[in-house]
Amino acid sequence: MRIKVDYDVCEANAVCMGLAPEVFEVDDDDNLHVLLPEPPPQELDRVRHAVRSCPKAALSLEE
């Protein structure tokens, strides 16, 4: 499973980082970075929750 980000839509509000900080990071310049583009199985539940919780729907998962 791979995380996709629509950077044209993302506002870097850090909801995803709050839910899965091992996977997502928002830097001091408000840029989102995906630290683990292909997260390990133990992170998938939190990643799915972060994707569903994105207020701008900028995140998706590709199987």
DRENZATI-684005 format. One record per atom (N, C-alpha, C): residue number from 1; residue in one letter; x, y, z. Coordinates in steps of 0.001 Angstrom, whole numbers, always signed. Example, Ala and Ser with C-alpha at 12.3 -4.5 7.8 and 13.67 -1.06 7.14 Angstrom:
BEGIN
     i   aa        c1        c2        c3
     1    A    +13190     -5690     +7800
     1    A    +12300     -4500     +7800
     1    A    +13200     -3300     +7800
     2    S    +12850     -2250     +7080
     2    S    +13670     -1060     +7140
     2    S    +12900       +30     +7870
END
This chain:
BEGIN
     i   aa        c1        c2        c3
     1    M      +834     -1169        +0
     1    M        +0        +0        +0
     1    M      +887     +1244        +0
     2    R      +506     +2218      -803
     2    R     +1313     +3447      -957
     2    R      +439     +4662      -705
     3    I     +1015     +5639       -14
     3    I      +311     +6893      +290
     3    I      +506     +7862      -865
     4    K      -596     +8476     -1279
     4    K      -537     +9510     -2308
     4    K     -1039    +10812     -1701
     5    V      -406    +11911     -2081
     5    V      -786    +13232     -1595
     5    V     -1063    +14126     -2797
     6    D     -2205    +14789     -2764
     6    D     -2507    +15812     -3765
     6    D     -2024    +17133     -3169
     7    Y      -813    +17515     -3529
     7    Y      -206    +18710     -2939
     7    Y      -907    +19997     -3375
     8    D     -1688    +19943     -4447
     8    D     -2451    +21118     -4859
     8    D     -3620    +21387     -3916
     9    V     -4054    +20359     -3212
     9    V     -5190    +20458     -2306
     9    V     -4733    +20554      -841
    10    C     -3619    +19927      -515
    10    C     -3124    +19853      +867
    10    C     -2850    +21250     +1431
    11    E     -3361    +21485     +2631
    11    E     -3107    +22751     +3328
    11    E     -2122    +22574     +4481
    12    A     -1557    +21391     +4619
    12    A      -568    +21086     +5658
    12    A     -1061    +21491     +7043
    13    N     -2303    +21114     +7351
    13    N     -2852    +21465     +8660
    13    N     -2455    +20484     +9745
    14    A     -1746    +19427     +9392
    14    A     -1092    +18498    +10320
    14    A     -2024    +17538    +11048
    15    V     -3251    +17381    +10588
    15    V     -4119    +16367    +11187
    15    V     -3476    +14992    +11011
    16    C     -2984    +14709     +9822
    16    C     -2355    +13412     +9559
    16    C     -1133    +13193    +10449
    17    M      -352    +14233    +10640
    17    M      +829    +14121    +11487
    17    M      +434    +13825    +12926
    18    G      -640    +14420    +13389
    18    G     -1099    +14158    +14738
    18    G     -1563    +12727    +14934
    19    L     -2099    +12131    +13878
    19    L     -2614    +10763    +13964
    19    L     -1561     +9707    +13662
    20    A      -589    +10029    +12843
    20    A      +451     +9068    +12471
    20    A     +1790     +9789    +12307
    21    P     +2374    +10245    +13417
    21    P     +3608    +11043    +13325
    21    P     +4820    +10282    +12798
    22    E     +4773     +8961    +12815
    22    E     +5883     +8178    +12262
    22    E     +5852     +8180    +10737
    23    V     +4690     +8557    +10185
    23    V     +4489     +8475     +8741
    23    V     +4440     +9853     +8090
    24    F     +3834    +10824     +8768
    24    F     +3644    +12162     +8202
    24    F     +4365    +13206     +9042
    25    E     +4895    +14227     +8348
    25    E     +5545    +15335     +9045
    25    E     +5234    +16632     +8307
    26    V     +4896    +17656     +9058
    26    V     +4731    +18993     +8497
    26    V     +5884    +19833     +9026
    27    D     +6662    +20392     +8118
    27    D     +7847    +21143     +8548
    27    D     +7487    +22584     +8929
    28    D     +8472    +23334     +9325
    28    D     +8271    +24714     +9784
    28    D     +7751    +25638     +8686
    29    D     +7917    +25230     +7432
    29    D     +7423    +26025     +6305
    29    D     +6047    +25553     +5834
    30    D     +5388    +24716     +6652
    30    D     +4059    +24174     +6339
    30    D     +4047    +23318     +5077
    31    N     +5057    +22502     +4931
    31    N     +5109    +21540     +3834
    31    N     +4943    +20143     +4409
    32    L     +4048    +19362     +3813
    32    L     +3838    +17988     +4248
    32    L     +4879    +17079     +3624
    33    H     +5447    +16211     +4451
    33    H     +6388    +15198     +3986
    33    H     +5868    +13839     +4426
    34    V     +5866    +12894     +3510
    34    V     +5497    +11523     +3843
    34    V     +6793    +10784     +4133
    35    L     +6993    +10446     +5397
    35    L     +8235     +9811     +5825
    35    L     +8307     +8348     +5407
    36    L     +7156     +7700     +5361
    36    L     +7076     +6294     +4959
    36    L     +6020     +6162     +3859
    37    P     +6386     +6387     +2595
    37    P     +5401     +6333     +1513
    37    P     +4711     +4970     +1397
    38    E     +5416     +3925     +1805
    38    E     +4843     +2581     +1829
    38    E     +4908     +2088     +3271
    39    P     +3944     +2493     +4088
    39    P     +4013     +2198     +5520
    39    P     +3973      +705     +5820
    40    P     +4645      +302     +6887
    40    P     +4644     -1105     +7284
    40    P     +3258     -1512     +7796
    41    P     +2983     -2804     +7789
    41    P     +1657     -3297     +8196
    41    P     +1188     -2791     +9557
    42    Q     +2081     -2647    +10500
    42    Q     +1678     -2209    +11842
    42    Q     +1209      -756    +11882
    43    E     +1471       +14    +10843
    43    E     +1046     +1416    +10771
    43    E      -218     +1623     +9939
    44    L      -681      +603     +9250
    44    L     -1758      +788     +8278
    44    L     -3065     +1275     +8892
    45    D     -3438      +796    +10057
    45    D     -4682     +1272    +10673
    45    D     -4618     +2764    +10950
    46    R     -3491     +3224    +11496
    46    R     -3348     +4653    +11785
    46    R     -3274     +5472    +10502
    47    V     -2629     +4941     +9484
    47    V     -2544     +5647     +8204
    47    V     -3934     +5759     +7575
    48    R     -4692     +4681     +7603
    48    R     -6062     +4735     +7059
    48    R     -6897     +5784     +7799
    49    H     -6746     +5820     +9115
    49    H     -7483     +6815     +9911
    49    H     -7047     +8232     +9523
    50    A     -5753     +8438     +9349
    50    A     -5243     +9755     +8954
    50    A     -5768    +10156     +7578
    51    V     -5802     +9214     +6642
    51    V     -6306     +9499     +5295
    51    V     -7782     +9897     +5361
    52    R     -8571     +9147     +6121
    52    R    -10003     +9456     +6256
    52    R    -10235    +10783     +6973
    53    S     -9304    +11183     +7838
    53    S     -9477    +12380     +8663
    53    S     -8976    +13657     +8007
    54    C     -8319    +13549     +6876
    54    C     -7787    +14745     +6203
    54    C     -8946    +15686     +5855
    55    P     -8944    +16904     +6408
    55    P    -10063    +17818     +6161
    55    P    -10188    +18281     +4706
    56    K     -9137    +18180     +3940
    56    K     -9166    +18591     +2524
    56    K     -9211    +17394     +1572
    57    A     -9247    +16176     +2120
    57    A     -9249    +14954     +1308
    57    A     -8059    +14928      +340
    58    A     -6919    +15380      +831
    58    A     -5711    +15449        -7
    58    A     -4917    +14150       +19
    59    L     -5278    +13232      +895
    59    L     -4554    +11973     +1041
    59    L     -5371    +10820      +471
    60    S     -4672     +9856       -94
    60    S     -5326     +8632      -540
    60    S     -4341     +7478      -432
    61    L     -4885     +6279      -501
    61    L     -4055     +5074      -463
    61    L     -4210     +4332     -1772
    62    E     -3090     +3898     -2279
    62    E     -3061     +3127     -3526
    62    E     -2623     +1712     -3177
    63    E     -3453      +747     -3520
    63    E     -3148      -662     -3196
    63    E     -2122     -1232     -4140
END
